[in-house]
């Protein structure tokens, strides 16, 4: 819905900027979707000025052209070649100066340039009305009757004013705001400024020479019908101010009568319809439904078959003249020859209009409002306003009494309100004086007030406010959603992070990751053998949670580690000749510590056997430590998005392995299960195991991992061979490299390890690849060599490494 700012100011005193008004309207629930400038004339007549023709002579080389000199308020008169037959010395004219752009009616715009026309210099253009978009006449140039000084902008002479059009995304429930006064009412409540309705005090009945009788047969479909006759009207083009108002909001002007009804529609929100009174047979209007299948030709010249529920405005012979509240007919509409008008202003049932408009697929400005609900109390006011406007624009006289058929007055909605419910639904206590002030500003009355409650009296034009919650919403939208503080226990980070920290979703994500890498999920019993705590060095019988009512001796305690129930599953499968195993389990471990029971959520991963089944193209190999270490890094990387510090461990239950540290806390460990412990479980083949503290991992999960575009600049690989002490770990090498080159170093990897006769017994040789990349430019050999030299120096000084060059 479009609202003209200039038009809006006719009804409410607002000094705020368009942007401030937009914010006010949006805060009250009328969301402003955009602001746009509207020019009454395309281009705003920029570069056009008032000029005076000083001389006018025939062109020496063209019979139909004249050579003039024109005073346009500059230091010297300008020469202009003109082709108009009516140009003459002494005229005041409109001149388009060099550089101005003209927007002629029905043609493409063009720019005025200095030129030679048949050998004579021309520095401008004397304009006709169609050439500047002010009309359609091209009989000759415009000759002005004005005392304005030469050089005065033409826009000032024509009194052109630009406008700002406010585009409002009107929701279906806010039919009350589908007009300029409707929007003004919301601003009134927001800034506490009165709304000025158009005056109709000058309305008077001139005579009763052309009275039209009205009969409403279906009062359910038409609860109120008002009308009046205007005789002796001249149908003609509307004045520029009226056309400008309508064009600004996207309504095409038609003639002064129809434009007046459209003006009042967009002013007050009350649809009106003008009939040619001479076409109303029997001087009688019947508001009724017609039999099913009756044909009726609408203004778009389409013949339509009516339903028996379509409310019609008929003449005295029961012939349809208009589909009530939707669309007029071809015969009874206002034409150029129309002299006498019957003006209709009615309140039609929203249900009837909606059903009819939907059936005939007719959407008009009138049906848009009637379908949502109009104000039954303003039909006569709008009628008088339109009648006065038509008299002003086209002359004529009011030639009948005002017909107003309103058999049963539509009452206000009476809505009981409790103060405690206002506080509860809004979430904040609002002073009672402020509540009553807001309701009064919204034209909602109050009565039966007590300490606990009151009754709100809602006018019928607010069809969307009929329940207690609706009234409370009205209070809140004017009080301001932004003025209701969020309580302390509702925080933005909590609201934003809650979905991402769903334990089940996170667990499902990791489950899918492991399954996609060939793992199976297992579920084992949390009850286990007490003997594991006796045999395993990493378990302590003192920490066992003993079951008082044991099912069996083998299930006498709660498990302290996930490992041993996993070994049982591995043994069960291997005994059935399933030797290549990958599986994982989410579960809990249990401890008795200082008299308290403690639980810990864990993720356990197991691998044993061959890395894959042997096939004709690939020879298989046994699972190695790095296979399960890779899976552990994959899981942690998915949730944390970064590499963690690791440390070598030989602690039980591993023969060898790594600990993964997160801020010096042990997040997990991975390694080859102690061979002796595996044999006790019945396993003869190597098995690798990873154990992750799932609670700690979830707690530290990074929900803000940022992904960036792949760099368009190439990576560069450089290899080094380092001879180092056997005690030096790869983690130390990586840490030194990353500390010395954070910007260019993308990754570091060991691709070969050598221990043997060619180097000392206490030494080992690492072949390491370094991937370098600059995200902003291509690396040069000079930069690469400088980087590698820095890394080699660090390895030599910090690790005592020998670099093989």
LOVODO-300364 format. One record per residue (C-alpha): x, y negated, z. Coordinates in steps of 0.1 Angstrom, whole numbers, plus 5000, padded with zeros to 4 digits. Each point is the difference from the previous one (the first is absolute). Layout:
! LOVODO-300364
XYZ;...
//
This chain:
! LOVODO-300364
500050005000;501349664990;499649685021;500949654988;501949815027;498749664987;496450145001;500550155034;501049665014;496549874991;498650205030;502849995026;502749755010;503350194995;503449834998;502050325002;502250114970;498750284978;502550235016;498749925035;496450044988;500950344985;501550125033;497049875020;497650194977;502050325000;500249995038;496249985002;499650304977;499649834966;503350134985;501549754975;501650194972;501449714982;500149634992;500149854965;500049664985;497049904978;500349734974;496849844987;501749964966;502750244989;503349835006;498549735021;500549744972;503749975010;501949774977;496849844988;499549625006;497749714992;501249804970;499049704980;500250004961;501949684992;500250044962;498350244975;501150014964;499450254972;502750264995;502049914969;500350364989;496650155011;496549884995;498550165031;502749915025;500649675019;503249865014;499449845034;502049855028;498750075035;500849845033;500350295025;501449795028;503750054991;502549734991;499250024963;496950114981;500350344983;499250084964;497450274995;498650154968;496350075004;497650194978;496749905017;497749794978;498849795030;503449875012;500149625001;502049715015;499049905035;498750345011;500850165034;500950364992;501550325016;503650054989;502050335004;503649895004;503050184987;500650325021;496350045010;498350344994;496450004987;497550285005;497449954972;496750185003;500150334981;503749964989;503450085013;501849735021;502749794983;502649745011;500249654987;503349924983;501549704983;499550054963;499949844965;496750044983;500149924963;503149795006;498649805030;501350055036;497450125025;500750015038;496850135014;496450094992;496749815004;497650275012;496550124994;498050165028;500450364987;503749964997;500449955037;497450245012;497449755010;497350104975;499450144966;499649694978;502649944973;498349724982;502749755009;502249885028;498649915034;499549635004;499949905037;498249725017;502449915028;502049725015;502650235014;503549894991;501950164971;502150305012;497450115026;499950385002;497050134981;499250235029;499349695021;497649864975;498150334997;500050045037;501550354998;500750175033;501850335004;498650265024;501250295020;498050324997;500050245029;499650374991;498350195028;499850385002;496450005013;499150325018;496550154993;498749915035;500849634997;497149894977;499649705023;503349864987;499350044963;499749624995;501849685008;497849925030;500550365011;503849965000;499549665017;498150175028;503050225008;502449704999;497549825023;500450275026;503850014996;500749635002;496849885018;498949764973;496449944989;498750134967;498149744979;497150154981;498849814968;497249765008;496650064985;498249725018;499449824967;497950294987;496449894993;497150134979;499449764972;496750164988;498250334999;499350004963;501750334992;499350235029;500950374997;498150255021;502150275017;498950345013;502350255017;498650354997;503050185015;501049825032;502350285010;502249944970;499549625002;499549885036;500249634990;499449824967;500449634994;499549804968;499449654985;499349854966;502149734984;498549844968;501649784974;503550135003;502649944972;502150314995;503549894990;503750045008;501049965036;502249715011;503750065003;500150015038;497550295001;501750194972;503349955018;498650155033;498750314982;503050054978;502349985030;498450315014;499750184967;496449934992;499349894964;497749694997;496950064979;497749705003;499049755027;497150215014;501750335001;503249845013;498049845028;498750335012;503550164998;501349705019;497650055029;500650384999;503849955006;499349715023;497650175024;500050364990;496349994990;499250134965;497549804980;498350064966;498649744976;497050104978;498749814970;496649915016;498349984966;500850374995;498250105032;496650134987;497049925021;502149755021;500550285024;503050195014;499550365013;502750175021;499450374995;501250334987;499050134966;499250364989;502850254994;501549974965;498749654993;502549834975;501649665007;502549814980;502649825021;502149694991;502750224985;497450114975;500050365011;496750185004;499850185033;497550255014;498949905035;499650225030;496949975021;502249875028;501549714980;498549675014;499049774971;499149644997;497050004977;497649754984;496349995003;499650284974;502350225021;502749984974;503550015014;502049684999;502950095022;501450305020;499849855034;503449915015;501950164971;499549874965;497749784980;498150084968;500449864965;496549834997;499749805032;503649865004;501049644997;500749894963;501149684984;496449924993;498850065035;498249705016;498350155031;501650235025;498850225027;502850055026;500150315021;501750055033;499350335017;501150255026;500050354985;500550335018;503750114997;498950364996;497749934971;502649784982;502850255006;498050294986;498949804969;503549864992;501650345004;497450174977;500349744972;503849955006;499549635003;502349805022;499449635002;500949725025;496450025013;499850385004;503549995017;498549785028;496550165001;501550355003;501949905031;497449785016;499249634997;498649755025;496250005000;499949665018;501649794973;497850074970;498149675002;503149805008;501850144970;496949954978;499949635009;503749964996;499950154964;496949804991;501649675010;503150104980;498050094969;498249665002;503449835003;501550184970;497050024977;497349775013;496450115004;497650015030;499050245027;496650104988;498750255026;499950065036;502750235013;498750365001;501350195030;498650355006;501550135032;497350225016;502250145028;503049805013;503250205002;501249985036;503549985014;501750325010;499950035038;503250185012;500650075037;503749945009;501950105032;503049805010;501950315010;499750144965;501449684985;503150045022;500250374994;499849994962;502149694995;502650115026;500249675017;497849795023;498649694982;498549725020;496250004998;499949644990;502250084971;497850294990;496949784999;501849734982;501150244972;496550144996;498549654999;502549904973;498950314980;496349905003;499450305024;497849895029;500150145035;497450055027;499150225030;503449935014;501150175032;503350095018;500250334981;498449934966;498149784976;497950044968;501449884967;497549864975;501550054965;498649824970;498650234973;502649894974;502650195020;498750334989;503350175011;499649905037;497350215016;501950205027;501949915031;503350104984;499249774970;499549705023;503250085019;501850024966;498749654992;501449875033;503450174993;500549884965;499549635010;501950045032;502850144980;501450354997;503549855004;499049865034;499450355015;503350115014;501050374998;500350175034;503550095012;499550374994;499349954963;503349924983;500849974963;502950245002;497850265017;497349964974;502550024972;502050295013;497250225013;499250184967;503750054992;500750165034;497450264997;501950315013;497950244979;500649814968;503749985006;500250375009;498150084968;502449794980;503050195013;498250334996;499449924963;503749904997;501250345014;497550214981;500949834967;503650115007;499050375004;499450025037;497150185017;498449885032;499750235030;498249995033;501450195029;498950075035;501149745027;500350305024;503350194997;502450245018;501649905032;503150194989;500949734974;500849765029;502250265016;501950084968;500349664983;502649755013;497949704989;497050105022;499749995037;497750235020;499449725025;498349804973;497650284989;496349935004;498850345014;496550134992;498350115032;497450224984;502250174974;498650194970;503250204999;503649995012;501149914964;497749695002;500949895034;501349644995;499449704978;502849954974;502849765006;501250024964;498450054966;502950214988;499250345015;496450034989;501349904965;502650285002;497250255007;498249894969;503250034979;500650355014;496450104993;500349904963;503550144995;498850345013;497549994972;502749934974;499349624998;503549895005;500049654983;498149785024;499349645004;497449895026;499249735025;497849945030;498649705018;499750105037;500649925036;502750105025;499350005038;502249935030;499849995038;502149715011;500249875036;496650145008;498349854969;498850174969;501349844967;499150064964;501949914969;498850014964;502550154976;500550084963;502050324994;501450104966;501550344991;501950134970;501650344994;500850234971;500749894964;499449644989;497850134972;499050334984;502550134975;499149964963;501550064965;501449654996;501149915036;501950205025;498849945035;502049925031;499550025037;498349725019;502749775014;500149745028;499749714976;496850144986;498249965033;501949685009;498749854967;496450095010;500549835034;501349694984;497050014975;497550015029;501649725020;500649794969;496350024991;498949855033;502949775009;501349904966;503749995011;503050225007;500750095036;503250065018;501150365005;502450185022;501450364999;498750245026;501050355010;497550025028;497850315004;497950124982;502349914971;503350144988;500449664983;497749714992;499349635001;498149775024;498049714984;500149695022;497549715000;501149725022;502250245020;497050235006;500050354986;497350014973;500850354988;502650264994;500750254972;502450294996;500750374996;498350205028;502550175023;500750354985;499850185033;496649845008;498750094966;501150365004;498250025034;496849904981;500750284975;501449784971;503050124981;500149714974;500949645006;497249765010;500149635001;497849795022;499149635004;498249865030;498549645000;498549805029;496749924983;498849765027;503249794996;499850014962;496449885000;500849735024;502849864979;498250054966;500549704978;496749894985;501649724981;502350184976;500649764971;500750134965;501749784975;500350014962;502750224986;502949774990;500549944963;503849995005;502050324997;501550215028;503750095000;501550325014;503550025014;501650315016;502650035027;501950305013;500749975037;502350235020;498949965036;500250175034;497650295004;498449835030;498849704979;496450044990;498349884969;497849775023;503149815010;501149954963;496549884991;499849765029;503449854992;499049964963;496649845008;501549765026;502649884975;497849974970;496349945007;499049804969;501350214971;500150355015;496850194991;500950355010;502950235009;500250374995;502450295005;500250224969;502950225009;501950125032;503350185000;502050175027;502950224990;503750064993;500749674982;499349785031;500850025037;498050255021;498549725021;498949814969;497250014975;499449834967;496749834992;499149904964;497549715005;498049804975;499049645006;497149844981;500449624996;497449764987;499449625001;496249924998;500649664984;502750064974;502150264982;503150115020;503449924984;503150215003;501649735022;497250025026;499950384999;503750035005;500049755028;497150195018;501750344996;503449855012;498249875031;498450345007;503350194995;501849765024;497350065026;500350384997;503749995003;500149775030;497050145019;500250374992;503750054991;498750134966;502450084971;498549884968;500750214970;500449764970;
//
